[in-house]
Amino acid sequence: MKDLKKIIEEEKNSLKKLELLVKILRENCPWDKKQNLFTYKRELLEECYELISAISFNDKDKIKEEIGDLILTVFMMFDAIEKEGIDKRDNIIENVVKKMIKKHPHVFENEKLSEEEFLKKWEKDKNKVFVEKNFPALLMAEKLSKKAGRMGFDFKNAEEVIEKLKEEIEELKKASKGKTKEEIEEEFGDILFVLVNLGRHLGISAEIALSKVNEKFIKRFNEMISISEKEGKNFYELNIKEMDELWEKAKIKIKKEKNYE
């Protein structure tokens, strides 16, 4: 029997080493052998979010780990694409290189383009407005608003977006006093979309900002439970005032730990 580990370790080129790993796993691991493009969808999404989270928190060790996992997943998908007869990996890479050269005439053909002109040309070349519906809602809203902005349909500045936000909040208040659930939901969605636009004008990704807040909430909430246990209290029996006090204690503790780091 071949020493598969030794075969990989003896390869000096890191890219070829990865290719060997993928080939061996896809031929010898019962789980990896069963995977296809459809089953890799979930893994790809998870790896992307884990990398985004690591970048958001500037966790350098985690960034290195997660980008490695993402690269591995992409190479696994390359193998699946070839096995499913869709195309060869080299053809896919060749096509994307050609596409990028064509889309960057200001780099490869000395065409004079400002950043704004380049972005407008990019959208015009795409010649479509729809965005893939499998995107998470916030990310899809970002892509839609960015695309519309590049095509000239946009707010002038953040202040203008804030005024629009105030208008939408008033509409939600009115809707909440007698409108149907569907109408209230629509007004609430309008607010979310305007907030995404505001984030874009402030240079902030709504998806990443909310991900950070989620992580922060999880950390604080878990710390609340930890503090209550140390104080000999049953968290589920506390009233809202006692929980608020624990929340403040958790905030202070986490802030001190962060400053210490």
Residue pairs with C-beta under 8 A, 6 or more apart in sequence:
4 24
4 28
7 20
7 24
8 17
8 20
8 21
8 24
11 17
11 20
18 71
18 72
18 75
19 75
21 72
22 72
22 75
22 76
22 78
22 79
23 79
25 32
25 76
26 32
26 33
26 35
26 76
26 79
26 83
27 33
32 76
35 76
35 80
36 80
36 84
37 77
37 80
37 81
37 84
37 86
40 73
40 76
40 77
40 80
43 73
44 70
44 73
44 74
44 77
47 66
47 69
47 70
47 73
48 70
49 211
50 62
50 66
50 69
51 63
51 66
51 67
51 69
51 70
52 207
52 208
52 211
53 62
53 66
53 211
53 215
54 62
54 63
54 65
54 66
55 63
56 208
56 211
56 212
56 215
57 212
57 215
78 89
78 92
81 87
81 89
81 92
82 88
82 89
101 108
103 122
103 125
105 111
105 113
106 112
106 113
106 118
113 121
119 150
120 150
120 151
120 152
122 150
123 147
123 150
123 151
129 147
129 148
131 140
131 143
131 144
131 147
132 140
133 140
135 143
136 207
137 192
138 192
138 196
138 206
138 207
138 210
139 207
141 192
141 193
141 196
141 206
142 196
142 199
142 200
142 205
142 206
142 207
145 154
145 193
145 196
145 197
145 200
146 200
148 154
149 200
155 161
155 164
155 197
155 201
157 201
158 198
158 201
158 202
161 194
161 197
161 198
161 201
162 198
164 194
164 197
165 191
165 194
165 195
165 198
168 187
168 190
168 191
168 194
169 191
171 187
171 190
172 184
172 187
172 188
172 190
172 191
175 183
175 184
175 186
175 187
176 184
179 187
195 206
196 206
199 205
199 206
199 209
200 206
219 254
220 247
220 250
220 251
220 254
221 250
223 250
223 253
223 254
224 235
224 243
224 246
224 247
224 249
224 250
225 235
227 246
227 249
227 250
227 253
228 234
228 235
228 238
228 246
229 235
233 242
235 243
235 246
238 246
